[in-house]
């Protein structure tokens, strides 16, 4: 069964259908027939387009409804396409696709989108915070200029003085209920590929506010399978967030240590600080969530390091799209090599083989070539020299 809404990378076989959406969406602006005939003759999505550019497809019930994409350049993402089939316009698909492009860009330390907008679409982009840089004449409608527009979206790094996070037992996650059959099918495909996955219960964040240093959040108890489906489908419910605690391990000689996830995990090959999903072990009797306790627990479970032997830094929140990292810098009285040896020795005794390696970072550039999520890149960039 297909989910009601999901995102995925474009496949070569999508080219004809994406071309149809491109042409139909452009025509929906009311361009004269002769102008559209010329557009259709010149503009299409080919397999070469899909191979050379990053294209994201939005599907409704398994049927292609919209797509967006372009090129990841040196200091920005150039958005060449954002087209929604006329029957699906006004449903938030354009906004969702742009959010997905931003998520992928942040993982590459790209924090700006540039685009040339159809004159009719300019108000849509302005509403989302894009600003016009310049204009050029339109070849389709000479009296309506084409605006060059941009938007920046660097992750927010905010110091925290307090966390007030509670489990809402009365209210569940509507996404989990409405997509139950599709989630079950997705979980079956995941466990067929990786039988080590376990469908435990986790706390998933549904509402978040940050006010003068205090983070307030409401979460629901959900299945891990539901979380993975939401993540793998491009986080179509943008009211939900993956909020988690992370231990930022720093050595006595100033390095950071990140873990590389093992093959039995759902994040195989990813490199980031010791972290984990909030779960029922992080609940206090009154229903509040102990995020700092989660940081300590994950640190001990993954690395064998005791948080009480570290010098604790202040908490911070890093907002990275639908990911929210609650981090704490922890400085240990051991060198990076000593810490790495201790962490690897502990990992060797872990039957779940959660960590495959430990990476020592002395400068932010040491992450080059590694599979690192955006929030983890920004932490290294803030705490380490650039080169």
Helices and strands as residue ranges (DSSP letters): E 6-9, G 12-14, H 15-27, H 33-42, H 47-52, E 54-60, E 63-72, E 77-84, G 86-88, H 93-106, E 112-117, G 119-121, H 122-127, E 131-136, E 146-152, E 156-159, E 162-167, H 174-178, H 180-193, E 201-211, E 214-223, H 224-232, E 242-250, E 256-261, E 271-272, E 274-277, G 280-282, H 291-303, G 307-309, E 311-320, E 323-331, H 336-347, E 355-361, G 364-367, H 374-383
